Amino acid sequence: MASSDVWLSTAEHEFFGVSAIEAAMLGAIPVVPAALAYPETLPSAFTYQPGDVDGAVDAIAAIAEMGRRIEGPWTIDARRFRSDRSIWRFDEAIEEVVKNGER
């Protein structure tokens, strides 16, 4: 993956999109459906509507036409996803559940 220019997802079910984030961190341009977890975690520069094969092909063709001139927001800073920066949210949520006796 570290030598790929493009990373394509045709996922119909995705919880977080870890592999897309990893690909973007390595410099690949993610081409993803404008759905699932992708809008929350990735820039929307090259998205297509779910199930729109022609849209995915068009996005990849646009990337190919731009070649190495592409500069973009998809080289993401994934530090916000590190556990040492986000684990407190889980701790707080669990403490709240325990405090309120929720199940």
C-alpha positions as CSV (number, residue, x, y, z in Angstrom):
1,M,0.0,0.0,0.0
2,A,2.9,2.4,0.7
3,S,3.6,2.6,-3.1
4,S,-0.1,3.1,-4.2
5,D,-1.3,6.4,-5.5
6,V,-5.0,5.6,-5.1
7,W,-7.0,3.6,-2.5
8,L,-10.5,2.5,-3.5
9,S,-13.3,1.5,-1.2
10,T,-16.5,-0.1,-2.4
11,A,-17.6,-1.0,1.1
12,E,-21.3,-1.3,1.9
13,H,-20.6,-1.7,5.6
14,E,-17.9,0.1,7.5
15,F,-17.6,0.9,11.2
16,F,-14.6,3.3,11.1
17,G,-12.5,3.1,8.0
18,V,-9.2,2.2,9.5
19,S,-7.7,0.9,6.3
20,A,-8.7,4.1,4.4
21,I,-7.1,6.2,7.1
22,E,-3.9,4.1,7.0
23,A,-3.8,4.4,3.2
24,A,-4.2,8.2,3.4
25,M,-1.5,8.4,6.1
26,L,0.8,6.6,3.6
27,G,0.0,9.1,0.9
28,A,-2.6,7.2,-1.2
29,I,-5.6,9.2,-2.3
30,P,-8.7,7.6,-0.9
31,V,-11.6,7.2,-3.3
32,V,-14.5,6.3,-1.1
33,P,-18.3,6.4,-1.0
34,A,-19.8,9.6,0.4
35,A,-21.3,7.5,3.2
36,L,-20.6,5.2,6.1
37,A,-17.8,6.4,8.4
38,Y,-15.8,8.0,5.6
39,P,-17.3,11.6,5.8
40,E,-16.4,11.7,9.5
41,T,-12.8,10.6,9.1
42,L,-11.7,11.6,5.6
43,P,-11.7,14.7,3.4
44,S,-14.3,14.6,0.7
45,A,-12.0,15.5,-2.3
46,F,-12.6,12.2,-4.2
47,T,-15.9,10.7,-3.2
48,Y,-18.7,9.1,-5.1
49,Q,-22.3,8.2,-4.3
50,P,-22.7,4.7,-2.9
51,G,-23.2,2.1,-5.6
52,D,-22.3,4.6,-8.4
53,V,-19.6,2.6,-10.2
54,D,-19.3,5.3,-12.9
55,G,-18.7,7.9,-10.2
56,A,-15.9,5.9,-8.7
57,V,-14.3,5.4,-12.1
58,D,-14.7,9.2,-12.8
59,A,-12.9,10.0,-9.5
60,I,-10.0,7.7,-10.3
61,A,-9.8,9.1,-13.8
62,A,-9.7,12.6,-12.4
63,I,-6.8,11.6,-10.2
64,A,-5.0,10.0,-13.1
65,E,-5.4,13.2,-15.2
66,M,-3.9,15.3,-12.4
67,G,-1.0,13.0,-12.1
68,R,1.7,14.1,-9.6
69,R,0.4,17.6,-9.5
70,I,-2.2,16.6,-6.9
71,E,-1.8,18.3,-3.6
72,G,-4.5,17.8,-1.2
73,P,-6.1,17.4,2.2
74,W,-6.2,13.6,2.1
75,T,-2.8,13.3,3.6
76,I,-4.4,13.4,7.0
77,D,-3.1,13.8,10.5
78,A,-4.4,10.8,12.3
79,R,-3.0,11.7,15.7
80,R,-6.5,12.5,16.8
81,F,-7.4,8.8,16.6
82,R,-4.5,7.7,18.9
83,S,-5.7,6.0,22.0
84,D,-3.7,8.3,24.3
85,R,-5.7,11.3,22.8
86,S,-9.1,9.7,22.8
87,I,-9.3,7.1,25.6
88,W,-10.6,9.6,28.1
89,R,-13.9,9.8,26.1
90,F,-14.4,6.1,26.6
91,D,-13.5,6.4,30.3
92,E,-16.0,9.2,30.8
93,A,-18.8,7.3,29.0
94,I,-18.2,4.2,31.0
95,E,-18.1,6.1,34.2
96,E,-21.4,7.8,33.3
97,V,-23.0,4.5,32.6
98,V,-21.8,3.0,35.9
99,K,-22.9,6.1,37.8
100,N,-26.4,6.0,36.4
101,G,-26.8,2.2,36.6
102,E,-27.5,2.1,32.8
103,R,-27.2,-1.1,30.9
